[in-house]
């Protein structure tokens, strides 16, 4: 039962952190909740699962770090950043007026 809680907290924590970093502006509730879920999963693993499986706490800590890094890396490698970012190029030119020219005489 506690293993399922640890896994769910890991998944929700990583998901909330990725959503906070790339989808939601600022550092807000989703980032704090994601960090709390990751810390909660590690705490539950050390306190409830580790007496039965001594390696569970360390494995959960490593999984939290690795999953967060892989989620961020995967998001950067996907094309989602290109769809979210503003990518415009301005290729028009403006001719500056000389002091002796009138604005009406400039080329268009």
NORSULTA-V510300 format. One record per pair of residues at least 6 apart in sequence whose C-alpha atoms are under 8 Angstrom apart, sorted by the first residue. I is the first residue (numbers start at 1). J is the second residue. D is the distance in whole Angstrom. If there is no record, write none. Layout:
<<I J D> <I J D>>
This chain:
<<2 44 7> <2 45 8> <2 48 7> <2 49 7> <3 45 7> <3 49 7> <5 41 7> <6 40 8> <6 41 5> <6 42 7> <6 44 7> <6 45 6> <6 60 8> <7 41 7> <9 37 5> <9 38 6> <9 40 7> <9 41 5> <10 37 7> <10 38 6> <10 41 6> <10 64 6> <12 34 7> <12 37 7> <13 33 7> <13 34 4> <13 35 6> <13 36 7> <13 37 5> <13 38 5> <14 34 6> <14 38 7> <14 64 8> <14 67 7> <14 68 6> <14 71 7> <15 34 7> <16 30 5> <16 31 6> <16 33 7> <16 34 5> <17 30 7> <17 31 5> <17 34 5> <17 35 7> <17 68 8> <18 68 8> <18 71 7> <18 72 7> <19 30 7> <19 31 8> <20 26 8> <20 27 7> <20 28 7> <20 30 6> <20 31 5> <21 31 8> <38 64 7> <41 60 7> <42 57 6> <42 60 6> <42 61 6> <42 64 8> <43 57 8> <45 56 6> <45 57 5> <45 60 7> <46 56 7> <46 57 4> <46 58 8> <49 56 6> <49 57 7> <50 56 5> <50 57 6> <75 81 8> <95 106 7> <95 107 8> <97 103 7> <97 106 7>>
